[in-house]
Amino acid sequence: MPRWVDCNSSYDNIIKTGINSKVRGKIKIDTERCKGCGLCVEACPKNVIAISKHSNKNGYFPAEVVNIIDCFGCAFCAIICPDAAIEVYRDINIVAVESEKDNRVSLVTHR
């Protein structure tokens, strides 16, 4: 049986509930604005961002999201971005649910 997070709790209480539940973050990167400096890659504590192997129309290799499941919306990437090319969203209604049966984690909307 999966474990759920009480989404009516405060943000701090959700963070403290343990490994089976996490606040989900979502990152939106404007790849045409990004110059690929890599500061966001270094700032991300969960290795959610990497530099793309494909260039944008300006010839830069922009940052891209590679592991969104681990993002918790800390916004370090957006804060450090000199081009203001990153938007971060945090949603306490989207939680990671770990199945005790097969230890898989999936994102679930909980209302």
ZADODO-154261 format. One record per residue (C-alpha): residue number from 1; residue in three letters; x, y, z. Coordinates in pm, 1 decimal. Example, Ala and Ser with C-alpha at 12.3 -4.5 7.8 and 13.67 -1.06 7.14 Angstrom:
[1; "ALA"; [1230.0; -450.0; 780.0]]
[2; "SER"; [1367.0; -106.0; 714.0]]
This chain:
[1; "MET"; [0.0; 0.0; 0.0]]
[2; "PRO"; [151.5; 336.6; -95.0]]
[3; "ARG"; [200.5; 606.2; 164.2]]
[4; "TRP"; [53.6; 951.3; 103.9]]
[5; "VAL"; [142.4; 1299.0; 218.9]]
[6; "ASP"; [-117.3; 1513.1; 389.9]]
[7; "CYS"; [-120.1; 1800.8; 143.2]]
[8; "ASN"; [-309.5; 2023.8; 384.8]]
[9; "SER"; [4.8; 2040.1; 598.7]]
[10; "SER"; [249.2; 2325.3; 582.6]]
[11; "TYR"; [551.9; 2300.3; 353.1]]
[12; "ASP"; [783.9; 2232.7; 648.3]]
[13; "ASN"; [567.7; 1948.9; 776.2]]
[14; "ILE"; [563.8; 1785.2; 434.2]]
[15; "ILE"; [944.8; 1801.1; 414.4]]
[16; "LYS"; [970.3; 1635.0; 756.8]]
[17; "THR"; [741.0; 1341.1; 670.5]]
[18; "GLY"; [1027.6; 1125.6; 546.5]]
[19; "ILE"; [1163.2; 942.6; 246.9]]
[20; "ASN"; [827.4; 813.3; 120.5]]
[21; "SER"; [689.9; 1160.4; 48.9]]
[22; "LYS"; [842.0; 1467.0; -109.3]]
[23; "VAL"; [732.4; 1807.9; -222.3]]
[24; "ARG"; [762.3; 1816.1; -599.6]]
[25; "GLY"; [928.2; 2088.5; -793.9]]
[26; "LYS"; [900.1; 2168.8; -1160.5]]
[27; "ILE"; [1160.6; 2357.4; -1362.8]]
[28; "LYS"; [1100.6; 2546.1; -1684.3]]
[29; "ILE"; [1414.4; 2652.5; -1873.8]]
[30; "ASP"; [1397.3; 2903.9; -2158.3]]
[31; "THR"; [1649.5; 2730.3; -2383.2]]
[32; "GLU"; [1667.6; 3022.7; -2625.0]]
[33; "ARG"; [1761.5; 3264.1; -2345.6]]
[34; "CYS"; [2008.7; 3026.2; -2175.2]]
[35; "LYS"; [2376.0; 3066.6; -2267.5]]
[36; "GLY"; [2484.9; 2736.4; -2113.7]]
[37; "CYS"; [2713.2; 2878.0; -1844.5]]
[38; "GLY"; [2649.8; 2574.0; -1622.4]]
[39; "LEU"; [2599.8; 2764.2; -1297.1]]
[40; "CYS"; [2258.7; 2603.3; -1248.7]]
[41; "VAL"; [2406.5; 2256.8; -1301.5]]
[42; "GLU"; [2658.4; 2319.9; -1023.3]]
[43; "ALA"; [2397.8; 2478.6; -794.0]]
[44; "CYS"; [2144.5; 2194.9; -814.8]]
[45; "PRO"; [2179.5; 1967.4; -509.7]]
[46; "LYS"; [1988.1; 1684.6; -679.7]]
[47; "ASN"; [2153.3; 1683.1; -1025.5]]
[48; "VAL"; [1824.3; 1763.8; -1197.4]]
[49; "ILE"; [1988.2; 1984.3; -1463.6]]
[50; "ALA"; [2257.7; 1913.6; -1722.6]]
[51; "ILE"; [2399.0; 2092.7; -2025.8]]
[52; "SER"; [2228.6; 1986.0; -2348.6]]
[53; "LYS"; [2415.3; 1822.6; -2634.5]]
[54; "HIS"; [2203.6; 2024.9; -2877.8]]
[55; "SER"; [2257.1; 2395.2; -2940.8]]
[56; "ASN"; [1989.6; 2661.3; -2948.2]]
[57; "LYS"; [1940.0; 2906.2; -3236.0]]
[58; "ASN"; [2214.7; 3131.7; -3096.0]]
[59; "GLY"; [2470.7; 2850.7; -3097.0]]
[60; "TYR"; [2476.7; 2800.8; -2718.7]]
[61; "PHE"; [2435.1; 2463.8; -2549.7]]
[62; "PRO"; [2161.1; 2541.3; -2296.7]]
[63; "ALA"; [2076.5; 2373.1; -1970.6]]
[64; "GLU"; [1806.1; 2108.5; -1974.9]]
[65; "VAL"; [1609.7; 1912.6; -1718.6]]
[66; "VAL"; [1730.7; 1552.1; -1702.9]]
[67; "ASN"; [1594.1; 1415.6; -1374.1]]
[68; "ILE"; [1276.3; 1600.5; -1274.2]]
[69; "ILE"; [1163.2; 1330.0; -1031.3]]
[70; "ASP"; [1427.8; 1444.2; -779.3]]
[71; "CYS"; [1344.8; 1815.6; -798.5]]
[72; "PHE"; [1199.8; 1957.0; -478.8]]
[73; "GLY"; [1178.6; 2318.0; -592.0]]
[74; "CYS"; [1466.8; 2470.1; -395.9]]
[75; "ALA"; [1513.1; 2733.2; -671.7]]
[76; "PHE"; [1893.1; 2747.7; -636.7]]
[77; "CYS"; [1914.3; 2715.8; -1014.5]]
[78; "ALA"; [1683.8; 3009.9; -1078.9]]
[79; "ILE"; [1855.1; 3226.8; -820.1]]
[80; "ILE"; [2202.0; 3174.7; -966.4]]
[81; "CYS"; [2101.2; 3200.6; -1334.9]]
[82; "PRO"; [2252.5; 3523.0; -1477.4]]
[83; "ASP"; [2016.2; 3512.2; -1776.5]]
[84; "ALA"; [1694.2; 3468.3; -1572.5]]
[85; "ALA"; [1617.4; 3172.1; -1797.0]]
[86; "ILE"; [1482.5; 2939.6; -1526.7]]
[87; "GLU"; [1142.5; 2934.7; -1358.7]]
[88; "VAL"; [1079.6; 2702.8; -1065.2]]
[89; "TYR"; [740.4; 2590.1; -944.1]]
[90; "ARG"; [672.9; 2408.4; -619.9]]
[91; "ASP"; [354.9; 2209.5; -578.8]]
[92; "ILE"; [264.2; 2054.6; -247.1]]
[93; "ASN"; [-29.0; 1881.7; -417.2]]
[94; "ILE"; [203.0; 1668.6; -630.3]]
[95; "VAL"; [382.3; 1414.2; -419.7]]
[96; "ALA"; [615.5; 1122.8; -476.5]]
[97; "VAL"; [461.5; 796.5; -367.4]]
[98; "GLU"; [689.9; 503.3; -305.2]]
[99; "SER"; [538.5; 159.2; -354.8]]
[100; "GLU"; [637.5; -77.5; -75.4]]
[101; "LYS"; [587.8; -368.5; -315.3]]
[102; "ASP"; [850.3; -281.1; -578.1]]
[103; "ASN"; [1019.2; 35.1; -438.3]]
[104; "ARG"; [920.9; 236.9; -747.3]]
[105; "VAL"; [851.0; 605.4; -707.4]]
[106; "SER"; [582.2; 780.5; -907.3]]
[107; "LEU"; [432.0; 1129.6; -904.7]]
[108; "VAL"; [69.3; 1148.5; -800.5]]
[109; "THR"; [-166.8; 1445.3; -778.3]]
[110; "HIS"; [-333.6; 1443.2; -439.0]]
[111; "ARG"; [-630.8; 1665.5; -359.3]]
